Amino acid sequence: MKVYTKTGDKGTTALFGGTRVPKFHIRIESYGTVDELNSYIGLIRDQEMDTHYKDVLIEIQDRLFTVGAILATDPEKAILKNGKERLNIPKISEKDLDYLEKEIDSMETELPPMTHFVLPGGHTTVSYCHIARCVCRRAERLAAHLNDIEPTDEMVLKYLNRLSDYLFVLARKLTFDLKANEVKWIPKKEDSHL
């Protein structure tokens, strides 16, 4: 199988099911952003950290491939003529949400309570988590926009929402594990100067 097909040379691409759409279509933006998120999560996974977090990130990457496949499927061609679903893989389920929530809860038991917003940074690995969190939020916004135009699997929206929460807590937990400095954002008084 060749990597290049030349079918997209005129600015269109095919959805799962064969429908051709412009490469700037909101559906393409949605699953393209999920792909970008998956790549950032791979970058986080490549950092030095507890193997448990690496295992969780691999599970998340697997689920993001499913999210991308769901978003890449033309809803009008999602059901085959024989009545079966075109996408023959396990979908995102409550079990996937529960998994993220349990991981969040587990990490939070070891963290001091949040009293302020925190500035992203403190360690490269932590910064990667914050970048991934922001890309996840963008993917969620795009999927929500797509859902407004063409109804989408609501579990995709829930999963992206929960995943951004997980990435935020992971950033805090890695800050704690790496003994990095967590800088609180405390708004300056109007009359203060640097």
Secondary structure, DSSP 8 states (H G I E B T S, - for coil): --S--STTTTSEEE-BTS-EEETTSHHHHHHHHHHHHHHHHHHHHTSS--HHHHHHHHHHHHHHHHHHHHHTB-GGGSB-TTS-BS--S----HHHHHHHHHHHHHHHTTS----SEE-S-SSHHHHHHHHHHHHHHHHHHHHHHHHHHS---HHHHHHHHHHHHHHHHHHHHHHHHTT----EE----TT---
